[in-house]
Amino acid sequence: MRIVTMPEPETPPGLRAQVQALHEQAWPGGGPHDPALRPVAMLLVAPDGGVRAALDILSKEIIHGGRAYRASGLSAVVTDTAHRGKGYGRQLVAAAREAIAASGADVGLFTCDRPLRGFYESAGWQVLPGTVLIGGTPRDPFPSDQPGFDKVTMGAFFTARGRGGAGAFERSRVGLYPGEVDRLW
């Protein structure tokens, strides 16, 4: 297995088609990410060229507690249903954490469904207790604690700036505001 990482728009057509098929397994009808979030595709590719797992890393600057942070997060994490339970997703999510750390991001933030908490923790992410991410836009917010959602916020702090501000992220509402396309990465 090899991990292939590239800006999402540069994904070769054959790999892009496989990733779209995986996305359809999990989220039928989804579309591409907002280019303003600088999407990076990470794919776990088998020797036969088949994509076993995929995810995207989205990035932007956020302001929280009066400080600016370079933030990145995971989006569209998926493992081919025919290959689940083999550790492929965990391998890719752990590699994404390392890639985000190497990118210079101060913080990694994203939400996941509550039952997936242990999966992400096993790949090196930590739960941020009581933290709510606010997606959408300031004029049309999309909070992760809205009715019908059962989400937890996962995070990691990579730089001295991020680690120094880590306490401000727990039990807080974080204005992520990724926009109208990626309402909540």
Sequence and secondary structure as in RCSB ss.txt:
>XXXX:A:sequence
MRIVTMPEPETPPGLRAQVQALHEQAWPGGGPHDPALRPVAMLLVAPDGGVRAALDILSKEIIHGGRAYRASGLS
AVVTDTAHRGKGYGRQLVAAAREAIAASGADVGLFTCDRPLRGFYESAGWQVLPGTVLIGGTPRDPFPSDQPGFD
KVTMGAFFTARGRGGAGAFERSRVGLYPGEVDRLW
>XXXX:A:secstr
 EEEEEEGGG  HHHHHHHHHHHHHHSTT     GGG  EEEEEE TTS EEEEEEEEEEEEEETTEEEEEEEEE
EEEE GGGTTSSHHHHHHHHHHHHHHHTT SEEEEEEEGGGHHHHHHTT EE TT EEEEE SSSEEETTSTT  
EEEEEEE SHHHHHHHHHHTTSEEE    SSSS  
